[in-house]
Amino acid sequence: MRKVVSPNKRRWTRAAFVVGVCLTIGGGVVGRSQTDQTTEAVMKTRASGSFEVNLAPLPLDAKAADAALGRMSIDKVFLGDLEATSKGEMLTAITGVKGSAGYVAIERVGGKLNGRSGTFVLQHTGTMTRGEQQLSVMVVPDSGTDQLTGLVGRMTIKIEGTKHLYDFEYTLPVK
């Protein structure tokens, strides 16, 4: 029996494939991204630099208040290729096993990315299993505004001593 795939599903599958290919190819590559009505050129590039972060505890809902759960505000200042500030919130969970924990966070970033102005949202998902860390920081789809509309990307964070560094691999429609 032949499986029937709707034209919308094919269009989104094709778009996801093209974006996936663009994200895996090295910097400076121009590709094509399929959207609902148009095809536009995208440029893959990289931004790097440092950031300062201020975390502050926030109250939890009384039912969720537990020594193992936490909620914090995030305030960042990015320097380097990303000249921006961000505000967000983080939820944390610490287990009874030393070095095991998890967090999720959302932060809205506003400023300039390699000279292009706008805002976008980053979504963090982090886990630590007995000291081994895994972290994913992705741009929320379709969250880019102004000159950052169409932004797709992934950020890696590295901490060296007390210094926080970022490496941001992203694609944007060509101007």
C-alpha positions in Angstrom: 0.0 0.0 0.0 1.4 3.4 -1.0 1.7 6.0 1.8 0.2 9.4 0.8 2.2 12.5 2.1 0.5 15.8 2.0 2.1 18.7 0.1 2.5 20.7 3.4 4.3 17.8 5.1 6.6 17.4 2.1 7.4 21.2 2.1 8.2 21.1 5.8 10.3 17.9 5.5 12.2 19.5 2.6 12.7 22.7 4.7 13.9 20.8 7.7 16.4 18.8 5.5 17.8 22.0 3.9 18.2 23.7 7.3 19.8 20.6 8.7 22.3 20.4 5.8 23.1 24.1 6.2 23.7 23.6 10.0 26.2 20.8 9.3 28.3 22.4 6.6 31.3 24.6 7.5 31.2 28.4 7.9 30.5 30.8 5.1 28.4 28.5 3.0 25.4 29.9 1.2 22.4 27.5 0.8 18.7 27.7 0.0 16.0 27.5 2.6 12.4 26.5 1.6 9.6 28.4 3.3 5.9 28.3 2.7 5.9 30.7 -0.3 9.4 31.7 -1.1 13.0 30.5 -1.5 15.7 32.6 0.0 19.5 32.4 0.2 20.9 31.9 3.7 24.5 32.5 5.0 26.0 30.2 7.5 28.5 31.9 9.9 29.9 32.0 13.3 30.1 34.4 16.2 32.3 34.2 19.3 33.2 36.1 22.3 32.6 36.3 26.1 29.7 37.1 28.3 29.0 38.2 31.9 26.2 36.6 33.7 24.3 37.5 36.8 22.0 34.8 38.3 19.6 35.7 41.2 17.2 33.4 43.0 13.5 33.9 42.4 10.6 32.5 44.4 9.0 29.2 43.5 5.3 28.3 43.7 4.5 27.0 47.2 3.6 23.6 45.9 6.9 23.3 43.9 9.1 24.7 46.7 11.6 22.0 47.5 15.2 22.1 48.4 16.0 20.2 45.2 14.1 22.7 42.9 15.2 26.2 42.1 14.2 29.2 40.0 16.6 32.0 39.0 16.6 35.2 36.9 19.3 35.5 34.2 20.9 38.8 33.1 23.7 38.6 30.6 26.0 41.0 28.7 27.5 39.5 25.5 30.7 40.9 24.1 32.5 40.1 20.8 30.6 39.3 17.6 27.4 39.3 19.6 27.0 42.7 21.3 23.9 42.3 23.3 22.1 41.9 26.6 19.6 39.3 27.6 17.1 38.6 30.3 15.5 35.3 31.1 14.6 32.6 33.7 16.0 29.3 34.7 14.5 26.3 36.5 16.8 23.9 38.2 16.7 20.4 39.8 19.4 19.0 42.0 19.3 15.3 42.9 20.6 13.5 45.9 23.5 12.1 43.8 26.5 14.3 43.9 27.1 15.9 40.4 23.7 15.0 39.0 21.3 17.9 38.2 19.3 19.5 35.4 18.1 22.9 34.2 16.0 24.5 31.5 16.1 28.2 30.7 14.7 30.7 28.2 16.4 34.1 27.6 15.5 36.9 25.2 18.6 38.4 23.6 18.7 41.9 22.1 21.5 43.8 20.3 23.7 43.3 17.3 24.9 40.0 15.8 27.9 40.6 13.5 26.4 44.1 12.8 22.8 43.0 12.3 20.3 44.4 14.9 17.3 42.6 16.5 16.2 40.2 19.1 15.9 36.4 19.4 15.2 33.8 22.1 17.6 31.1 23.3 16.3 27.9 24.8 18.7 26.0 27.2 18.5 22.3 28.2 21.2 21.1 30.5 21.9 17.9 32.4 24.7 16.7 34.5 25.1 13.0 35.3 27.6 12.4 38.1 29.7 15.3 36.9 29.4 14.6 33.1 27.7 17.6 31.5 25.4 17.9 28.4 24.1 21.3 27.3 22.0 22.3 24.3 21.4 26.0 23.6 19.3 26.7 20.5 17.6 29.6 18.9 13.8 29.2 19.3 12.4 28.8 15.8 11.0 32.0 14.3 12.0 34.1 17.3 14.3 36.5 15.4 13.1 40.1 14.8 14.2 43.0 12.6 17.5 42.2 10.9 17.7 38.9 12.7 14.4 37.6 11.3 15.0 34.0 10.0 17.8 33.4 12.5 18.5 29.7 13.1 21.4 28.5 15.3 23.1 26.7 18.1 25.3 28.2 20.8 28.0 26.4 22.8 29.2 27.8 26.2 32.6 27.2 27.7 33.7 28.3 31.2 37.4 28.8 31.7 38.0 29.7 35.4 35.6 32.6 36.0 35.4 33.6 32.3 32.3 32.6 30.2 32.8 32.1 26.5 30.4 31.5 23.7 30.6 30.1 20.2 27.5 30.7 18.1 27.0 28.9 14.8 24.0 30.3 12.9 22.3 30.9 9.6 20.5 34.1 8.5 18.9 35.1 5.2 21.3 37.0 3.0 20.6 40.8 3.1 
